[in-house]
Amino acid sequence: MFSASADNIVTGSKLLMELLGADSASRVEIAERMRAAEHAGDDATHAIFHQLNSSFITPFDREDIYKLASSLDDIMDFME
């Protein structure tokens, strides 16, 4: 699940680079794609939290998983 969040950040960063180099006519469409990527990131974060809340044993501390998932989501939020 963290891989999906990381892949989404890569997509978002490519869209941000595209947006920064785009003319004004293209920016609306790119911004919509960025918004969709941000929503996909939110969905991935919610899936991680759901899995975390339904798991009795986790591979590492719950707090660390929560912090990592939240931080990955914040990156995408800041790019949007």
HUDA-V781904 format. One record per pair of residues at least 12 apart in sequence whose ideal C-beta (glycine too) atoms are under 6 Angstrom apart, sorted by the first residue. I is the first residue (numbers start at 1). GAP is how many residues later the second one is. D is the distance in whole Angstrom. If there is no record, write none. Layout:
BEGIN
I	GAP	D
I	GAP	D
END
This chain:
BEGIN
1	46	6
1	47	5
4	40	5
5	39	5
5	67	4
8	29	6
8	32	5
8	33	5
9	66	5
9	67	6
11	26	5
12	25	5
12	64	5
12	67	5
15	18	6
15	19	5
16	63	5
18	12	6
34	46	6
38	38	5
38	42	4
41	32	6
41	35	4
45	24	5
45	28	4
48	21	4
52	13	6
END
